[in-house]
Amino acid sequence: MRIIKMILLVLLIIVVGIQFIRPVRNESEQVLLTDITMTFNMPDSVLDALKISCYNCHSNNTIYPFYANFQPVAWMLNNHVKNGKDKLNFSDFGAYSRRRQLSKLKSMVSQIQDDKMPLPSYTLFHKDAALTEKNKLSIINWANKTTDSLSSNQ
């Protein structure tokens, strides 16, 4: 019994101790000149859908839920956001090469059509982030028109 108490005490100390090791947050109120909204015209419906469903993981401004204050959850969220931004960062979209922009727009359409984005694990906790059919259609139509426009300007 004494061993169990000792193990529980050590675990408690570890759990409390890791609360002080916090990752840097991905928060910025600033809209960069390279932001997709500054680079391309988009309808408000598309912008609203992207901000609600995509920007938390794919921009330089994440709105963190309350549970992001607890470790190791914050570390997992930080890793998730980092991976999302590595794949697509709306805040830096204007700095991408034309070829990369085309690729990312086509990938966006594909991911949305295949219901791969937003991630089911994300929409499980963020019900408002689930894209409606109307949202999907708006984003897909906008992305396709933008892709066509970029392709014709090459």
N, CA, C and O of each residue as an XYZ file, in Angstrom:
616
protein
N       0.820     -1.197      0.000
C       0.000      0.000      0.000
C       0.864      1.261      0.000
O       0.530      2.259     -0.638
N       1.961      1.198      0.714
C       2.861      2.338      0.812
C       3.467      2.670     -0.556
O       3.650      3.842     -0.887
N       3.774      1.649     -1.342
C       4.341      1.836     -2.684
C       3.321      2.556     -3.571
O       3.685      3.455     -4.329
N       2.059      2.169     -3.480
C       1.007      2.784     -4.297
C       0.872      4.263     -3.954
O       0.745      5.099     -4.849
N       0.898      4.589     -2.671
C       0.817      5.985     -2.248
C       2.012      6.781     -2.776
O       1.858      7.925     -3.205
N       3.178      6.187     -2.742
C       4.385      6.848     -3.223
C       4.278      7.100     -4.734
O       4.627      8.180     -5.209
N       3.799      6.111     -5.479
C       3.632      6.252     -6.935
C       2.619      7.348     -7.239
O       2.842      8.170     -8.127
N       1.510      7.364     -6.510
C       0.485      8.390     -6.711
C       1.016      9.792     -6.389
O       0.689     10.755     -7.083
N       1.818      9.902     -5.358
C       2.412     11.190     -4.994
C       3.362     11.670     -6.093
O       3.341     12.843     -6.465
N       4.186     10.769     -6.607
C       5.119     11.136     -7.684
C       4.330     11.565     -8.922
O       4.678     12.561     -9.555
N       3.276     10.830     -9.276
C       2.435     11.192    -10.425
C       1.781     12.555    -10.226
O       1.720     13.357    -11.158
N       1.296     12.819     -9.027
C       0.690     14.113     -8.723
C       1.702     15.243     -8.891
O       1.386     16.287     -9.461
N       2.909     15.032     -8.396
C       3.967     16.044     -8.530
C       4.283     16.283    -10.005
O       4.475     17.425    -10.423
N       4.337     15.214    -10.788
C       4.622     15.352    -12.217
C       3.499     16.116    -12.914
O       3.764     17.024    -13.702
N       2.249     15.753    -12.630
C       1.100     16.419    -13.262
C       1.083     17.907    -12.913
O       0.839     18.742    -13.784
N       1.338     18.243    -11.660
C       1.371     19.647    -11.249
C       2.576     20.343    -11.885
O       2.460     21.478    -12.348
N       3.707     19.685    -11.910
C       4.927     20.276    -12.450
C       4.833     20.615    -13.927
O       5.329     21.656    -14.358
N       4.199     19.744    -14.709
C       4.129     20.006    -16.153
C       3.188     21.161    -16.491
O       3.203     21.666    -17.613
N       2.385     21.571    -15.542
C       1.484     22.706    -15.791
C       2.266     24.005    -15.994
O       1.739     24.969    -16.550
N       3.509     24.028    -15.548
C       4.336     25.229    -15.665
C       5.157     25.259    -16.952
O       5.835     26.249    -17.229
N       5.104     24.198    -17.730
C       5.834     24.118    -18.994
C       4.818     24.321    -20.117
O       4.152     23.381    -20.550
N       4.717     25.547    -20.571
C       3.679     25.906    -21.548
C       4.281     26.243    -22.908
O       5.300     26.929    -22.997
N       3.640     25.753    -23.961
C       4.115     26.116    -25.302
C       3.735     27.560    -25.631
O       2.816     28.123    -25.037
N       4.447     28.142    -26.574
C       4.124     29.490    -27.052
C       2.813     29.403    -27.818
O       2.615     28.498    -28.629
N       1.937     30.334    -27.560
C       0.628     30.321    -28.223
C       0.694     30.964    -29.600
O       1.490     31.870    -29.847
N      -0.147     30.482    -30.472
C      -0.260     30.975    -31.844
C      -1.345     32.047    -31.886
O      -2.442     31.823    -32.399
N      -1.019     33.211    -31.337
C      -2.009     34.282    -31.248
C      -1.452     35.573    -31.829
O      -0.369     36.028    -31.461
N      -2.214     36.143    -32.736
C      -1.858     37.436    -33.315
C      -3.127     38.077    -33.829
O      -3.866     37.464    -34.599
N      -3.385     39.284    -33.418
C      -4.574     40.006    -33.879
C      -4.316     40.668    -35.225
O      -5.244     41.128    -35.891
N      -3.057     40.712    -35.615
C      -2.640     41.425    -36.815
C      -2.992     40.629    -38.079
O      -2.746     39.425    -38.149
N      -3.564     41.304    -39.067
C      -3.813     40.712    -40.372
C      -2.667     41.149    -41.276
O      -2.518     42.330    -41.587
N      -1.868     40.183    -41.688
C      -0.699     40.483    -42.508
C      -1.093     40.800    -43.942
O      -2.168     40.412    -44.399
N      -0.227     41.499    -44.641
C      -0.463     41.798    -46.058
C      -0.467     40.519    -46.897
O      -0.992     40.500    -48.010
N       0.121     39.453    -46.354
C       0.169     38.174    -47.061
C      -1.042     37.288    -46.763
O      -1.151     36.188    -47.304
N      -1.943     37.757    -45.915
C      -3.137     36.983    -45.584
C      -3.971     36.757    -46.841
O      -4.040     37.621    -47.716
N      -4.591     35.611    -46.920
C      -5.395     35.267    -48.099
C      -6.483     36.306    -48.355
O      -6.853     36.548    -49.504
N      -6.995     36.920    -47.292
C      -8.048     37.934    -47.445
C      -7.515     39.219    -48.054
O      -8.277     39.999    -48.624
N      -6.215     39.445    -47.940
C      -5.594     40.629    -48.524
C      -5.114     40.339    -49.948
O      -4.876     41.256    -50.734
N      -4.977     39.062    -50.263
C      -4.448     38.640    -51.553
C      -5.552     38.422    -52.586
O      -5.390     38.745    -53.762
N      -6.677     37.868    -52.129
C      -7.780     37.537    -53.031
C      -9.088     38.103    -52.501
O      -9.305     38.169    -51.291
N      -9.949     38.508    -53.411
C     -11.304     38.906    -53.023
C     -12.093     37.644    -52.713
O     -12.012     36.646    -53.429
N     -12.845     37.710    -51.647
C     -13.702     36.568    -51.320
C     -14.984     37.071    -50.692
O     -14.990     38.062    -49.962
N     -16.077     36.372    -50.987
C     -17.354     36.753    -50.387
C     -17.313     36.585    -48.869
O     -16.563     35.765    -48.339
N     -18.122     37.368    -48.195
C     -18.189     37.276    -46.730
C     -18.555     35.875    -46.263
O     -18.064     35.425    -45.228
N     -19.405     35.181    -47.005
C     -19.819     33.831    -46.612
C     -18.624     32.878    -46.599
O     -18.518     32.023    -45.720
N     -17.732     33.026    -47.568
C     -16.532     32.185    -47.624
C     -15.586     32.556    -46.484
O     -15.061     31.684    -45.793
N     -15.377     33.849    -46.298
C     -14.500     34.310    -45.227
C     -14.995     33.833    -43.865
O     -14.209     33.337    -43.059
N     -16.282     33.979    -43.608
C     -16.850     33.543    -42.328
C     -16.651     32.046    -42.125
O     -16.265     31.614    -41.039
N     -16.909     31.258    -43.154
C     -16.752     29.803    -43.050
C     -15.296     29.432    -42.794
O     -15.015     28.570    -41.961
N     -14.369     30.073    -43.499
C     -12.944     29.786    -43.295
C     -12.507     30.171    -41.886
O     -11.774     29.426    -41.236
N     -12.952     31.326    -41.418
C     -12.555     31.769    -40.071
C     -13.088     30.830    -38.989
O     -12.386     30.531    -38.023
N     -14.310     30.372    -39.148
C     -14.910     29.499    -38.140
C     -14.355     28.076    -38.214
O     -14.117     27.446    -37.184
N     -14.153     27.577    -39.417
C     -13.808     26.170    -39.591
C     -12.329     25.891    -39.819
O     -11.882     24.763    -39.609
N     -11.562     26.886    -40.242
C     -10.197     26.610    -40.682
C      -9.108     27.414    -39.975
O      -8.016     26.903    -39.727
N      -9.401     28.658    -39.656
C      -8.357     29.576    -39.197
C      -7.682     29.164    -37.887
O      -6.522     29.516    -37.677
N      -8.355     28.443    -37.010
C      -7.719     28.074    -35.746
C      -6.462     27.236    -35.954
O      -5.506     27.348    -35.187
N      -6.459     26.399    -36.983
C      -5.289     25.551    -37.248
C      -4.475     26.014    -38.449
O      -3.331     25.593    -38.619
N      -5.046     26.869    -39.277
C      -4.387     27.239    -40.525
C      -4.164     28.743    -40.658
O      -4.270     29.286    -41.758
N      -3.859     29.416    -39.562
C      -3.522     30.839    -39.608
C      -2.628     31.169    -38.420
O      -2.308     30.304    -37.604
N      -2.234     32.427    -38.340
C      -1.389     32.862    -37.231
C      -2.197     33.325    -36.022
O      -1.647     33.940    -35.109
N      -3.482     33.039    -36.009
C      -4.307     33.459    -34.884
C      -5.264     32.349    -34.476
O      -6.331     32.177    -35.067
N      -4.869     31.610    -33.469
C      -5.697     30.544    -32.925
C      -6.479     31.080    -31.738
O      -5.925     31.759    -30.873
N      -7.752     30.777    -31.702
C      -8.577     31.101    -30.534
C      -8.627     29.818    -29.706
O      -9.221     28.818    -30.109
N      -7.998     29.874    -28.559
C      -7.834     28.672    -27.743
C      -9.033     28.426    -26.828
O      -9.566     29.359    -26.227
N      -9.451     27.166    -26.728
C     -10.516     26.819    -25.774
C      -9.937     26.770    -24.356
O      -8.720     26.762    -24.175
N     -10.805     26.739    -23.374
C     -10.361     26.745    -21.975
C      -9.432     25.584    -21.650
O      -8.510     25.741    -20.849
N      -9.657     24.430    -22.252
C      -8.859     23.249    -21.911
C      -7.431     23.328    -22.460
O      -6.610     22.458    -22.169
N      -7.133     24.352    -23.244
C      -5.767     24.549    -23.731
C      -4.853     25.084    -22.629
O      -3.652     25.254    -22.841
N      -5.419     25.344    -21.466
C      -4.619     25.814    -20.336
C      -4.050     24.667    -19.513
O      -3.338     24.895    -18.535
N      -4.357     23.451    -19.900
C      -3.919     22.293    -19.133
C      -2.967     21.435    -19.954
O      -3.193     21.172    -21.136
N      -1.899     21.007    -19.292
C      -0.924     20.132    -19.935
C      -1.326     18.688    -19.643
O      -1.825     18.413    -18.552
N      -1.133     17.782    -20.551
C      -0.433     17.884    -21.821
C      -1.332     18.293    -23.001
O      -0.885     18.254    -24.147
N      -2.571     18.677    -22.744
C      -3.493     19.054    -23.817
C      -2.931     20.211    -24.637
O      -3.007     20.190    -25.865
N      -2.373     21.215    -23.977
C      -1.829     22.378    -24.688
C      -0.701     21.966    -25.627
O      -0.566     22.520    -26.718
N       0.106     21.002    -25.209
C       1.187     20.533    -26.076
C       0.613     19.864    -27.324
O       1.108     20.071    -28.433
N      -0.427     19.068    -27.133
C      -1.050     18.381    -28.278
C      -1.683     19.391    -29.229
O      -1.545     19.276    -30.447
N      -2.383     20.385    -28.667
C      -2.986     21.422    -29.511
C      -1.914     22.207    -30.257
O      -2.063     22.495    -31.445
N      -0.842     22.551    -29.567
C       0.247     23.292    -30.186
C       0.833     22.502    -31.359
O       1.109     23.072    -32.415
N       1.020     21.224    -31.180
C       1.545     20.364    -32.238
C       0.566     20.292    -33.411
O       0.969     20.331    -34.574
N      -0.704     20.188    -33.095
C      -1.748     20.114    -34.119
C      -1.771     21.408    -34.955
O      -1.842     21.355    -36.183
N      -1.712     22.541    -34.294
C      -1.719     23.832    -34.989
C      -0.454     23.979    -35.833
O      -0.519     24.445    -36.970
N       0.685     23.589    -35.287
C       1.947     23.673    -36.031
C       1.865     22.839    -37.304
O       2.263     23.301    -38.374
N       1.358     21.631    -37.199
C       1.221     20.766    -38.375
C       0.240     21.363    -39.380
O       0.482     21.319    -40.586
N      -0.858     21.917    -38.892
C      -1.841     22.538    -39.778
C      -1.246     23.710    -40.533
O      -1.470     23.855    -41.735
N      -0.489     24.547    -39.836
C       0.136     25.714    -40.479
C       1.238     25.294    -41.444
O       1.471     25.973    -42.444
N       1.916     24.192    -41.160
C       2.938     23.700    -42.086
C       2.316     23.277    -43.419
O       2.927     23.434    -44.476
N       1.114     22.751    -43.358
C       0.431     22.306    -44.580
C      -0.224     23.470    -45.331
O      -0.170     23.528    -46.559
N      -0.835     24.387    -44.595
C      -1.518     25.533    -45.198
C      -1.641     26.625    -44.147
O      -2.172     26.400    -43.060
N      -1.143     27.812    -44.485
C      -1.245     28.942    -43.562
C      -1.898     30.106    -44.304
O      -1.273     30.745    -45.151
N      -3.163     30.372    -43.975
C      -3.889     31.455    -44.630
C      -3.236     32.813    -44.388
O      -3.368     33.720    -45.210
N      -2.537     32.957    -43.269
C      -1.875     34.222    -42.958
C      -0.691     34.496    -43.883
O      -0.321     35.652    -44.087
N      -0.100     33.452    -44.439
C       1.062     33.586    -45.324
C       0.742     33.257    -46.780
O       1.649     33.199    -47.610
N      -0.522     33.044    -47.097
C      -0.928     32.561    -48.419
C      -0.423     33.449    -49.553
O      -0.028     32.946    -50.604
N      -0.433     34.745    -49.350
C       0.023     35.679    -50.379
C       1.508     35.595    -50.655
O       1.961     36.026    -51.716
N       2.275     35.053    -49.730
C       3.713     34.898    -49.912
C       4.060     33.605    -50.651
O       5.201     33.420    -51.074
N       3.088     32.716    -50.806
C       3.323     31.474    -51.547
C       3.540     31.810    -53.025
O       3.042     32.818    -53.526
N       4.275     30.964    -53.696
C       4.420     31.117    -55.148
C       3.067     30.853    -55.800
O       2.199     30.213    -55.207
N       2.897     31.337    -56.998
C       1.630     31.141    -57.726
C       1.325     29.642    -57.844
O       0.185     29.212    -57.671
N       2.351     28.873    -58.138
C       2.183     27.417    -58.277
C       1.699     26.792    -56.957
O       0.815     25.935    -56.949
N       2.287     27.234    -55.863
C       1.892     26.697    -54.550
C       0.472     27.140    -54.189
O      -0.293     26.362    -53.619
N       0.121     28.381    -54.515
C      -1.242     28.853    -54.267
C      -2.242     27.985    -55.020
O      -3.258     27.573    -54.460
N      -1.956     27.709    -56.288
C      -2.834     26.850    -57.089
C      -2.968     25.471    -56.452
O      -4.066     24.928    -56.333
N      -1.852     24.930    -56.053
C      -1.841     23.602    -55.424
C      -2.667     23.593    -54.134
O      -3.444     22.668    -53.895
N      -2.497     24.621    -53.311
C      -3.218     24.697    -52.037
C      -4.719     24.881    -52.255
O      -5.523     24.287    -51.538
N      -5.099     25.690    -53.229
C      -6.525     25.888    -53.525
C      -7.157     24.579    -54.012
O      -8.257     24.218    -53.592
N      -6.457     23.882    -54.893
C      -6.972     22.598    -55.389
C      -7.067     21.578    -54.255
O      -8.029     20.814    -54.171
N      -6.074     21.579    -53.401
C      -6.076     20.679    -52.252
C      -7.226     20.998    -51.296
O      -7.866     20.096    -50.754
N      -7.479     22.300    -51.097
C      -8.607     22.727    -50.258
C      -9.913     22.149    -50.780
O     -10.709     21.600    -50.019
N     -10.127     22.277    -52.082
C     -11.353     21.763    -52.704
C     -11.456     20.265    -52.474
O     -12.503     19.760    -52.069
N     -10.370     19.564    -52.733
C     -10.356     18.108    -52.575
C     -10.644     17.691    -51.127
O     -11.444     16.789    -50.881
N      -9.988     18.354    -50.183
C     -10.160     18.020    -48.763
C     -11.600     18.263    -48.307
O     -12.155     17.478    -47.539
N     -12.190     19.339    -48.780
C     -13.569     19.658    -48.395
C     -14.549     18.681    -49.052
O     -15.478     18.200    -48.403
N     -14.341     18.388    -50.337
C     -15.230     17.462    -51.043
C     -15.185     16.065    -50.423
O     -16.201     15.374    -50.363
N     -14.007     15.657    -49.965
C     -13.838     14.330    -49.372
C     -14.154     14.298    -47.875
O     -13.945     13.281    -47.215
N     -14.657     15.411    -47.344
C     -14.978     15.534    -45.914
C     -13.792     15.224    -45.000
O     -13.957     14.675    -43.911
N     -12.600     15.584    -45.462
C     -11.397     15.388    -44.646
C     -11.087     16.619    -43.802
O     -10.375     16.539    -42.801
N     -11.634     17.759    -44.224
C     -11.441     19.004    -43.489
C     -12.770     19.693    -43.323
O     -13.592     19.664    -44.239
N     -13.010     20.309    -42.192
C     -12.193     20.241    -40.988
C     -12.194     18.820    -40.414
O     -13.106     18.028    -40.653
N     -11.154     18.534    -39.660
C     -10.993     17.196    -39.091
C     -12.179     16.828    -38.202
O     -12.677     17.664    -37.448
N     -12.629     15.583    -38.292
C     -13.718     15.140    -37.404
C     -13.380     15.325    -35.923
O     -14.263     15.625    -35.119
N     -12.120     15.149    -35.565
C     -11.724     15.328    -34.156
C     -11.873     16.792    -33.739
O     -12.099     17.079    -32.563
N     -11.750     17.708    -34.681
C     -11.923     19.131    -34.383
C     -13.408     19.467    -34.256
O     -13.814     20.147    -33.313
N     -14.203     19.001    -35.186
C     -15.635     19.324    -35.152
C     -16.355     18.617    -34.008
O     -17.454     19.016    -33.624
N     -15.744     17.577    -33.467
C     -16.318     16.899    -32.310
C     -16.433     17.861    -31.128
O     -17.418     17.831    -30.390
N     -15.423     18.713    -30.954
C     -15.411     19.667    -29.853
C     -15.826     21.073    -30.273
O     -16.103     21.920    -29.425
N     -15.871     21.320    -31.573
C     -16.250     22.626    -32.104
C     -17.372     22.423    -33.113
O     -17.146     22.447    -34.323
N     -18.559     22.228    -32.613
C     -19.715     21.905    -33.464
C     -19.962     22.966    -34.531
O     -20.369     22.639    -35.646
N     -19.720     24.232    -34.201
C     -19.961     25.306    -35.159
C     -18.967     25.290    -36.322
O     -19.185     25.965    -37.329
N     -17.882     24.527    -36.194
C     -16.867     24.467    -37.253
C     -17.222     23.480    -38.361
O     -16.606     23.496    -39.426
N     -18.202     22.629    -38.119
C     -18.611     21.683    -39.161
C     -19.195     22.475    -40.331
O     -20.072     23.320    -40.153
N     -18.696     22.186    -41.516
C     -19.161     22.909    -42.704
C     -20.506     22.371    -43.176
O     -20.687     21.164    -43.333
N     -21.435     23.276    -43.397
C     -22.718     22.884    -43.978
C     -22.499     22.671    -45.480
O     -21.469     23.067    -46.027
N     -23.464     22.051    -46.129
C     -23.361     21.852    -47.577
C     -23.260     23.200    -48.290
O     -22.538     23.334    -49.278
N     -23.982     24.184    -47.789
C     -23.942     25.523    -48.376
C     -22.547     26.132    -48.228
O     -22.027     26.730    -49.170
N     -21.931     25.978    -47.024
C     -20.568     26.473    -46.793
C     -19.585     25.791    -47.735
O     -18.745     26.440    -48.358
N     -19.706     24.478    -47.826
C     -18.803     23.717    -48.692
C     -18.896     24.215    -50.124
O     -17.881     24.469    -50.772
N     -20.112     24.352    -50.606
C     -20.329     24.794    -51.980
C     -19.759     26.193    -52.201
O     -19.135     26.457    -53.229
N     -19.971     27.083    -51.241
C     -19.440     28.459    -51.354
C     -17.922     28.457    -51.442
O     -17.344     29.122    -52.301
N     -17.279     27.711    -50.555
C     -15.811     27.666    -50.541
C     -15.287     27.021    -51.821
O     -14.356     27.532    -52.442
N     -15.884     25.908    -52.208
C     -15.441     25.196    -53.412
C     -15.599     26.074    -54.650
O     -14.685     26.156    -55.471
N     -16.747     26.730    -54.789
C     -16.960     27.607    -55.949
C     -15.955     28.758    -55.962
O     -15.390     29.082    -57.007
N     -15.735     29.373    -54.804
C     -14.775     30.473    -54.724
C     -13.368     29.971    -55.067
O     -12.659     30.605    -55.849
N     -12.963     28.841    -54.490
C     -11.617     28.307    -54.731
C     -11.435     27.939    -56.204
O     -10.377     28.192    -56.780
N     -12.450     27.351    -56.807
C     -12.357     26.995    -58.224
C     -12.244     28.239    -59.108
O     -11.445     28.265    -60.043
N     -13.037     29.261    -58.815
C     -12.957     30.517    -59.585
C     -11.589     31.171    -59.408
O     -11.008     31.675    -60.369
N     -11.084     31.161    -58.197
C      -9.775     31.750    -57.926
C      -8.681     30.954    -58.634
O      -7.746     31.533    -59.186
N      -8.799     29.640    -58.616
C      -7.847     28.784    -59.330
C      -7.873     29.076    -60.819
O      -6.822     29.195    -61.448
N      -9.069     29.191    -61.388
C      -9.190     29.508    -62.809
C      -8.541     30.855    -63.116
O      -7.837     31.005    -64.115
N      -8.789     31.826    -62.246
C      -8.223     33.165    -62.438
C      -6.694     33.121    -62.371
O      -6.020     33.741    -63.194
N      -6.147     32.393    -61.396
C      -4.695     32.273    -61.272
C      -4.102     31.558    -62.472
O      -3.051     31.952    -62.977
N      -4.768     30.515    -62.929
C      -4.272     29.732    -64.064
C      -4.245     30.558    -65.345
O      -3.317     30.429    -66.144
N      -5.240     31.395    -65.546
C      -5.311     32.192    -66.756
C      -4.322     33.361    -66.732
O      -4.005     33.927    -67.778
N      -3.840     33.718    -65.553
C      -2.884     34.836    -65.436
C      -1.436     34.391    -65.557
O      -0.528     35.217    -65.479
N      -1.210     33.106    -65.745
C       0.175     32.630    -65.820
C       0.768     32.837    -67.175
O       1.927     32.489    -67.401
